[in-house]
Amino acid sequence: MADEVKNEQQNNMPESIWADGVPKNLKEEDKLTTKEIFKMAVNFITKNVLLEKGFMIENGFPREDFPNIVCKRDGITYAIVVLPSIYPNYSFPTDEFRLQLVELCKKMNTTPLFAPVGYQSVDEARAKESLMLKGDVFKTQFPGFVYLTDEEKQDPKISVDKLFRPE
């Protein structure tokens, strides 16, 4: 039964337009831009997390400016910063940026959250090279939201039990 489910998931996965491995004649225009990767991550958080979990997105969001998304649920307003990472790297807001955002959120009575969205090509060789090519297929990883604090330093390696995972 488990093999049938796995095969069904594989059959439903879109196929990459790329042959296995890293293309030999790779051009810059074959790669997704930083802006395209960022838009993918914001769309993922908006559609696959927030809307599915009953959050109401505020007018004018999502956007490219920070915070990227302001939303509400159960009377709580959240200001969300989305920073995509490409395997094996991990992005986290700088201390200066984080402290400015937390201060702004205090003034606006909102809860500051960081949405770590990770991408990895399903092709092992392209994943090892941190390549994100147009027309490729990616694994998307989102462990949960990280509460941003006003501590002088905030450890980016947040333990799983401290993540905000809306039910």
Secondary structure, 3 states (H helix, E strand, C coil): CHHHHHHHHHHHCCCCCCCCCCCCCCCHHHECCHHHHHHHHHHHHHHHHHCCCCCEECCCCCCCCCCCEEEEECCEEEEEEEEEEECCCCCCCCHHHHHHHHHHHHHHCCEEEEEEEEEEECCHHHHHCCCCECCCCEEEECCCEEECCCCCCCCCCCCHHHCECCC
